[in-house]
Amino acid sequence: MDESYKSLLIKQQYRIHNDHSAVKLCHWMKESMIHGRHCYKQDFYGIESHRCLQMTPAFNECSHRCTFCWRIQEKDFEVKEWAEPKDMLDALIGHQRQLISGFKGDPRCSKRMFDEASNPNQVAISLAGEPITYPYLSDFLKECHSRGMTTFLVTNGTYPDQLLNLDVLPMQTYVTVAAPNEEIYRRVCRPKIGDGWDRIMRTLEHLPSLDTRTVIRHTLVKGQNFGWVEEYAKLDGIASPDLIEPKGYVFVGASRQRLSLDSMPSFHEIMDFSKQLGSILGMDIIKEREDSRVLLLGRSDMDLNVRDSRQCPQ
């Protein structure tokens, strides 16, 4: 990794291990520890925000240059040596403990919250880049599960073979579908590969065969990929996911250089989109979070708590 690039990432509060994996404190983790406000995933899935390790094993390995992505782009590099899963997990937990060390003396953060935050029990494999390119992902997931940690993986869908070849699956697998058709996909996701759309179609076709909970996430940008409900519904019908998260784009990070505040759909616009999508697919709106501009479609009788439903070891 270029040293000037690494310095910029560290300034932005990323902590890096072995030049390819990273951790960063989520906004909602800080809010949870200080103000008792938490991430929508705690409302939806029972994930405790202050105990979440937001990380990536492959910081800059990605086949897309999405307009809405918060990361700095055009900084690709080759990984010469990949870290071992156990060493990587230990190192990133250590980095997170350093990042939260200042909360220990803050009277707004209880000792219980601080102690729990120092021992995360949820791993969000989603921070930046494309995590599935990490060659030891199965072993990393196995290591997390052996410690009683739940795991969420977010993928852009352009690596179907790697997903299908996982020996150990995450407890929840997200596939981001950020375009209703190939034309919009090329304009919004700006793929570096020529067959990205075909790869996504393969991922969606194979998704029902995965023995884990599956979620389709539609990141919706006003004026770019927002609308086309019937076309999104066709893609969701192929994937047959357990859940769907329509989520409005948020004006943060490097995306501010490419988009504007007007690119953010309102919560009511996301709500209307979700109602239409659910009506076509026969799914209900079962959760919503206005400040995060996100709703959850699924079956009203579904057990959403990932720790209970996947029987993660304690």
ZAVO-835699 format. One record per residue (C-alpha): x, z, y. Coordinates in Angstrom, 1 decimal, decimal comma. Each point is the difference from the previous one (the first is absolute). Layout:
@xx->X&zz->Z&yy->Y $
...
END
This chain:
@xx->0,0&zz->0,0&yy->0,0 $
@xx->1,3&zz->-0,9&yy->3,5 $
@xx->1,2&zz->3,2&yy->1,7 $
@xx->-1,8&zz->-0,8&yy->3,3 $
@xx->-3,2&zz->-0,5&yy->-1,9 $
@xx->0,5&zz->3,2&yy->-2,0 $
@xx->0,6&zz->1,9&yy->3,3 $
@xx->-3,2&zz->-1,4&yy->1,4 $
@xx->-2,0&zz->1,1&yy->-3,0 $
@xx->1,5&zz->3,5&yy->0,1 $
@xx->-0,9&zz->0,2&yy->3,7 $
@xx->-3,6&zz->-0,8&yy->-1,0 $
@xx->0,1&zz->3,0&yy->-2,4 $
@xx->0,5&zz->-1,9&yy->-3,2 $
@xx->2,4&zz->1,7&yy->-2,5 $
@xx->1,8&zz->-2,4&yy->-2,3 $
@xx->1,5&zz->0,4&yy->-3,4 $
@xx->2,4&zz->-2,6&yy->-1,6 $
@xx->-0,9&zz->-2,6&yy->2,7 $
@xx->-3,2&zz->-1,0&yy->-1,6 $
@xx->-2,3&zz->3,0&yy->-0,4 $
@xx->-1,5&zz->2,0&yy->2,9 $
@xx->-2,4&zz->2,8&yy->0,9 $
@xx->-1,8&zz->0,6&yy->3,3 $
@xx->-2,4&zz->2,7&yy->1,0 $
@xx->-3,5&zz->-1,3&yy->0,4 $
@xx->-1,9&zz->0,7&yy->3,2 $
@xx->-2,7&zz->1,7&yy->-2,0 $
@xx->2,5&zz->2,3&yy->-1,8 $
@xx->1,1&zz->1,4&yy->3,4 $
@xx->-3,7&zz->0,3&yy->1,1 $
@xx->-0,8&zz->1,8&yy->-3,2 $
@xx->2,8&zz->2,6&yy->0,3 $
@xx->-0,6&zz->0,7&yy->3,7 $
@xx->-3,6&zz->-0,7&yy->0,8 $
@xx->-1,8&zz->0,0&yy->-3,3 $
@xx->-1,0&zz->-3,7&yy->0,3 $
@xx->0,7&zz->-2,2&yy->-3,0 $
@xx->0,3&zz->-3,5&yy->-1,3 $
@xx->-3,1&zz->-1,9&yy->-1,1 $
@xx->1,5&zz->0,0&yy->-3,5 $
@xx->-0,5&zz->3,7&yy->-0,2 $
@xx->-3,7&zz->-0,6&yy->0,8 $
@xx->-0,3&zz->-2,9&yy->-2,5 $
@xx->2,3&zz->1,0&yy->-2,9 $
@xx->0,8&zz->3,7&yy->0,3 $
@xx->3,6&zz->-0,7&yy->1,1 $
@xx->1,4&zz->2,9&yy->2,1 $
@xx->1,6&zz->-1,7&yy->3,0 $
@xx->2,6&zz->2,7&yy->0,5 $
@xx->1,2&zz->-0,4&yy->-3,6 $
@xx->0,4&zz->-3,8&yy->0,0 $
@xx->3,4&zz->-1,7&yy->-0,2 $
@xx->-0,4&zz->-3,3&yy->1,8 $
@xx->2,8&zz->-2,2&yy->-1,3 $
@xx->1,2&zz->-3,4&yy->-1,1 $
@xx->2,6&zz->-0,9&yy->-2,7 $
@xx->0,6&zz->-3,4&yy->1,6 $
@xx->0,0&zz->0,2&yy->3,7 $
@xx->0,5&zz->-3,6&yy->1,0 $
@xx->-0,9&zz->-1,9&yy->-3,1 $
@xx->-3,2&zz->-1,9&yy->0,9 $
@xx->-1,4&zz->-3,5&yy->-0,5 $
@xx->-2,1&zz->0,2&yy->3,1 $
@xx->0,5&zz->0,3&yy->3,7 $
@xx->-3,5&zz->1,1&yy->0,9 $
@xx->-1,0&zz->-0,1&yy->3,6 $
@xx->-1,6&zz->3,5&yy->-0,3 $
@xx->3,0&zz->1,7&yy->-1,7 $
@xx->1,5&zz->2,9&yy->1,9 $
@xx->3,6&zz->-0,6&yy->-1,3 $
@xx->2,8&zz->-1,9&yy->1,7 $
@xx->0,2&zz->-3,4&yy->-1,6 $
@xx->2,8&zz->-2,6&yy->-0,4 $
@xx->2,4&zz->2,7&yy->-1,2 $
@xx->0,2&zz->-0,9&yy->-3,7 $
@xx->3,0&zz->1,0&yy->-2,1 $
@xx->1,1&zz->-0,1&yy->-3,6 $
@xx->0,1&zz->3,3&yy->-1,9 $
@xx->3,3&zz->0,3&yy->-1,8 $
@xx->-0,7&zz->3,1&yy->-2,1 $
@xx->-3,4&zz->1,5&yy->-0,6 $
@xx->-0,3&zz->3,8&yy->-0,2 $
@xx->-1,0&zz->1,8&yy->-3,2 $
@xx->-3,6&zz->1,2&yy->0,1 $
@xx->0,7&zz->3,8&yy->-0,3 $
@xx->2,8&zz->-0,1&yy->2,5 $
@xx->-2,2&zz->-2,0&yy->2,5 $
@xx->-2,9&zz->2,4&yy->-0,4 $
@xx->2,1&zz->3,1&yy->0,5 $
@xx->1,8&zz->-1,6&yy->3,0 $
@xx->-3,2&zz->-1,0&yy->1,7 $
@xx->-1,6&zz->3,4&yy->-0,5 $
@xx->3,1&zz->1,5&yy->1,5 $
@xx->-0,2&zz->-2,2&yy->3,0 $
@xx->-3,7&zz->0,9&yy->0,5 $
@xx->0,9&zz->3,7&yy->-0,1 $
@xx->2,5&zz->-0,6&yy->2,8 $
@xx->-2,6&zz->-1,9&yy->2,0 $
@xx->-2,5&zz->2,8&yy->-0,2 $
@xx->2,5&zz->2,8&yy->0,5 $
@xx->-1,0&zz->0,4&yy->3,7 $
@xx->-3,6&zz->0,9&yy->-1,0 $
@xx->1,2&zz->3,3&yy->-1,6 $
@xx->0,4&zz->1,6&yy->3,3 $
@xx->-3,2&zz->-1,4&yy->1,5 $
@xx->-2,7&zz->2,8&yy->0,2 $
@xx->-2,7&zz->-2,7&yy->-0,5 $
@xx->1,4&zz->-0,7&yy->-3,5 $
@xx->-0,7&zz->2,7&yy->-2,6 $
@xx->2,6&zz->1,0&yy->-2,6 $
@xx->-2,2&zz->-1,2&yy->-2,8 $
@xx->-0,4&zz->-3,5&yy->1,6 $
@xx->3,8&zz->-0,2&yy->0,6 $
@xx->0,8&zz->1,1&yy->-3,6 $
@xx->-2,5&zz->-2,5&yy->-1,5 $
@xx->1,3&zz->-2,8&yy->2,2 $
@xx->3,5&zz->0,7&yy->-1,2 $
@xx->-1,2&zz->-0,7&yy->-3,5 $
@xx->-2,0&zz->-3,3&yy->0,1 $
@xx->-2,4&zz->-0,7&yy->-2,8 $
@xx->-1,1&zz->-3,5&yy->1,0 $
@xx->2,2&zz->-3,1&yy->0,4 $
@xx->-1,3&zz->-2,9&yy->2,2 $
@xx->2,2&zz->-2,9&yy->-1,1 $
@xx->-0,9&zz->-2,1&yy->3,0 $
@xx->2,1&zz->0,8&yy->3,1 $
@xx->1,5&zz->-3,5&yy->0,6 $
@xx->1,1&zz->-3,1&yy->-1,9 $
@xx->-1,3&zz->-0,9&yy->-3,4 $
@xx->0,5&zz->3,0&yy->-2,4 $
@xx->-0,5&zz->-1,9&yy->-3,2 $
@xx->3,3&zz->-1,8&yy->0,5 $
@xx->1,8&zz->3,2&yy->-0,9 $
@xx->1,3&zz->-0,8&yy->-3,5 $
@xx->-0,5&zz->3,6&yy->-1,4 $
@xx->-3,5&zz->0,5&yy->1,3 $
@xx->-1,4&zz->1,0&yy->-3,4 $
@xx->2,6&zz->2,6&yy->-0,5 $
@xx->-0,6&zz->1,3&yy->3,6 $
@xx->-3,7&zz->0,4&yy->-0,7 $
@xx->0,8&zz->1,7&yy->-3,3 $
@xx->2,3&zz->2,4&yy->1,9 $
@xx->-2,7&zz->0,8&yy->2,6 $
@xx->-2,7&zz->0,6&yy->-2,7 $
@xx->2,3&zz->2,3&yy->-1,9 $
@xx->0,2&zz->2,2&yy->3,1 $
@xx->-3,8&zz->0,1&yy->0,3 $
@xx->0,0&zz->-2,4&yy->3,0 $
@xx->-2,8&zz->-2,5&yy->0,5 $
@xx->1,0&zz->-3,5&yy->0,9 $
@xx->-1,5&zz->-2,7&yy->2,2 $
@xx->1,6&zz->-3,5&yy->0,0 $
@xx->-0,8&zz->-2,6&yy->2,7 $
@xx->1,0&zz->-3,6&yy->-0,8 $
@xx->-0,7&zz->-3,3&yy->1,8 $
@xx->-0,9&zz->-1,8&yy->-3,2 $
@xx->2,8&zz->-2,5&yy->-0,1 $
@xx->1,8&zz->1,5&yy->-2,9 $
@xx->-2,5&zz->-0,3&yy->-2,9 $
@xx->2,6&zz->0,0&yy->-2,8 $
@xx->1,7&zz->3,2&yy->1,3 $
@xx->-3,4&zz->1,7&yy->0,2 $
@xx->-1,0&zz->-1,1&yy->-3,5 $
@xx->3,4&zz->1,0&yy->-1,5 $
@xx->-0,2&zz->3,6&yy->1,2 $
@xx->0,3&zz->2,3&yy->-3,0 $
@xx->-1,3&zz->2,9&yy->2,1 $
@xx->-2,8&zz->-0,6&yy->2,5 $
@xx->-0,6&zz->1,9&yy->3,2 $
@xx->-3,2&zz->2,2&yy->0,1 $
@xx->-1,4&zz->-2,3&yy->2,6 $
@xx->1,0&zz->-3,6&yy->0,7 $
@xx->-0,8&zz->-1,6&yy->3,4 $
@xx->0,1&zz->-3,8&yy->0,4 $
@xx->-0,1&zz->-1,1&yy->3,7 $
@xx->-2,1&zz->-3,1&yy->0,4 $
@xx->0,4&zz->-0,9&yy->3,7 $
@xx->-1,5&zz->-3,4&yy->0,0 $
@xx->-3,2&zz->-1,6&yy->-1,3 $
@xx->1,6&zz->-3,4&yy->-0,8 $
@xx->3,4&zz->-1,7&yy->-0,2 $
@xx->-0,1&zz->-1,5&yy->3,5 $
@xx->-0,5&zz->3,4&yy->1,7 $
@xx->2,5&zz->1,6&yy->-2,5 $
@xx->2,7&zz->-2,3&yy->1,2 $
@xx->-0,7&zz->0,6&yy->3,6 $
@xx->-0,4&zz->3,8&yy->-0,2 $
@xx->2,3&zz->1,1&yy->-2,8 $
@xx->2,6&zz->-2,6&yy->0,7 $
@xx->1,4&zz->-0,2&yy->-3,5 $
@xx->3,7&zz->-0,6&yy->-0,6 $
@xx->-0,9&zz->-1,6&yy->-3,4 $
@xx->-1,9&zz->-3,3&yy->-0,6 $
@xx->-2,3&zz->1,3&yy->-2,8 $
@xx->-1,0&zz->3,3&yy->1,5 $
@xx->-3,8&zz->-0,7&yy->-0,1 $
@xx->0,2&zz->-1,1&yy->-3,6 $
@xx->1,9&zz->3,2&yy->-0,9 $
@xx->-2,7&zz->2,1&yy->1,7 $
@xx->-2,7&zz->-1,8&yy->-2,0 $
@xx->1,9&zz->0,8&yy->-3,2 $
@xx->0,2&zz->3,7&yy->1,0 $
@xx->-3,7&zz->0,1&yy->0,7 $
@xx->-0,8&zz->-1,7&yy->-3,3 $
@xx->2,1&zz->2,6&yy->-1,9 $
@xx->-1,1&zz->3,1&yy->1,9 $
@xx->-3,0&zz->0,8&yy->-2,2 $
@xx->2,4&zz->0,4&yy->-3,0 $
@xx->2,0&zz->2,8&yy->1,6 $
@xx->-0,6&zz->3,4&yy->-1,5 $
@xx->-0,1&zz->1,8&yy->3,3 $
@xx->-2,2&zz->0,3&yy->3,0 $
@xx->0,1&zz->-3,1&yy->2,2 $
@xx->-0,7&zz->-0,4&yy->3,7 $
@xx->-0,2&zz->-3,2&yy->2,1 $
@xx->0,9&zz->0,6&yy->3,6 $
@xx->-1,1&zz->-2,4&yy->2,7 $
@xx->2,1&zz->0,5&yy->3,1 $
@xx->-2,1&zz->-1,6&yy->2,6 $
@xx->1,3&zz->-1,4&yy->3,3 $
@xx->-2,5&zz->-1,2&yy->2,6 $
@xx->0,4&zz->-3,6&yy->0,9 $
@xx->2,3&zz->-0,7&yy->-3,0 $
@xx->-1,5&zz->1,0&yy->-3,4 $
@xx->-3,1&zz->1,9&yy->0,9 $
@xx->-3,3&zz->-1,5&yy->-1,2 $
@xx->-0,4&zz->-2,4&yy->-3,0 $
@xx->-1,9&zz->2,7&yy->-1,9 $
@xx->-1,2&zz->-2,3&yy->-2,8 $
@xx->3,5&zz->-1,3&yy->-0,6 $
@xx->1,5&zz->3,5&yy->-0,2 $
@xx->-2,9&zz->0,8&yy->-2,4 $
@xx->1,0&zz->-2,8&yy->-2,3 $
@xx->3,6&zz->1,3&yy->-0,2 $
@xx->-1,2&zz->3,5&yy->-0,6 $
@xx->-2,3&zz->-1,3&yy->-2,8 $
@xx->3,1&zz->-1,4&yy->-1,7 $
@xx->1,9&zz->3,2&yy->0,3 $
@xx->-2,9&zz->2,3&yy->-1,0 $
@xx->1,6&zz->3,0&yy->1,6 $
@xx->-1,3&zz->3,6&yy->-0,4 $
@xx->0,1&zz->0,4&yy->3,8 $
@xx->0,3&zz->-2,1&yy->3,1 $
@xx->1,5&zz->1,2&yy->3,3 $
@xx->-0,9&zz->-2,1&yy->3,0 $
@xx->2,3&zz->1,3&yy->2,7 $
@xx->0,5&zz->-1,0&yy->3,6 $
@xx->3,4&zz->-1,0&yy->1,4 $
@xx->1,6&zz->2,7&yy->2,1 $
@xx->2,2&zz->-1,0&yy->3,0 $
@xx->3,3&zz->1,8&yy->-1,0 $
@xx->3,7&zz->-0,7&yy->-0,6 $
@xx->1,5&zz->-3,5&yy->0,2 $
@xx->-3,5&zz->-1,6&yy->-0,4 $
@xx->-0,4&zz->0,7&yy->3,7 $
@xx->2,5&zz->-2,8&yy->0,7 $
@xx->-2,3&zz->-2,4&yy->-1,9 $
@xx->-3,6&zz->1,2&yy->0,7 $
@xx->-1,9&zz->1,8&yy->2,7 $
@xx->-2,5&zz->2,9&yy->0,3 $
@xx->-2,8&zz->-2,5&yy->-0,2 $
@xx->1,1&zz->-0,8&yy->-3,6 $
@xx->-1,4&zz->3,4&yy->-1,1 $
@xx->-3,6&zz->-0,3&yy->-1,4 $
@xx->-2,2&zz->3,0&yy->0,9 $
@xx->-1,2&zz->2,3&yy->-2,6 $
@xx->-3,5&zz->-1,3&yy->0,4 $
@xx->1,3&zz->-3,5&yy->-0,7 $
@xx->1,7&zz->1,1&yy->-3,1 $
@xx->-3,2&zz->1,8&yy->-1,0 $
@xx->-2,0&zz->-3,1&yy->0,3 $
@xx->2,6&zz->-2,0&yy->-2,0 $
@xx->-0,1&zz->2,6&yy->-2,7 $
@xx->-3,8&zz->0,0&yy->-0,2 $
@xx->-0,1&zz->-3,7&yy->-0,4 $
@xx->2,8&zz->0,0&yy->-2,6 $
@xx->-1,5&zz->2,8&yy->-2,0 $
@xx->-3,4&zz->-1,7&yy->0,0 $
@xx->1,6&zz->-3,1&yy->-1,6 $
@xx->2,0&zz->1,9&yy->-2,5 $
@xx->-2,6&zz->2,7&yy->-0,9 $
@xx->2,2&zz->2,8&yy->1,3 $
@xx->-0,9&zz->2,9&yy->2,2 $
@xx->1,8&zz->1,5&yy->3,0 $
@xx->1,0&zz->3,3&yy->-1,5 $
@xx->2,5&zz->1,3&yy->2,6 $
@xx->0,9&zz->-0,8&yy->3,6 $
@xx->2,5&zz->1,2&yy->2,6 $
@xx->-0,7&zz->-1,2&yy->3,6 $
@xx->3,4&zz->1,0&yy->1,6 $
@xx->1,8&zz->-2,0&yy->-2,7 $
@xx->-2,4&zz->-2,9&yy->0,2 $
@xx->-0,4&zz->0,0&yy->-3,8 $
@xx->-2,8&zz->0,1&yy->-2,5 $
@xx->-0,1&zz->0,2&yy->-3,7 $
@xx->-2,2&zz->-2,1&yy->-2,3 $
@xx->-0,7&zz->1,0&yy->-3,6 $
@xx->-2,5&zz->1,7&yy->-2,3 $
@xx->-1,7&zz->3,0&yy->1,5 $
@xx->0,5&zz->2,0&yy->-3,3 $
@xx->3,7&zz->-0,7&yy->-0,2 $
@xx->2,5&zz->3,0&yy->-0,2 $
@xx->2,4&zz->-0,9&yy->2,8 $
@xx->2,4&zz->2,9&yy->-0,3 $
@xx->3,0&zz->-1,7&yy->-1,4 $
@xx->1,6&zz->3,2&yy->-1,4 $
@xx->-3,2&zz->0,9&yy->-2,0 $
@xx->-0,9&zz->-3,5&yy->-1,0 $
@xx->3,5&zz->-1,0&yy->-1,3 $
@xx->0,7&zz->3,5&yy->-1,4 $
@xx->3,3&zz->0,3&yy->1,6 $
@xx->2,1&zz->2,8&yy->-1,5 $
@xx->0,3&zz->3,1&yy->2,2 $
END
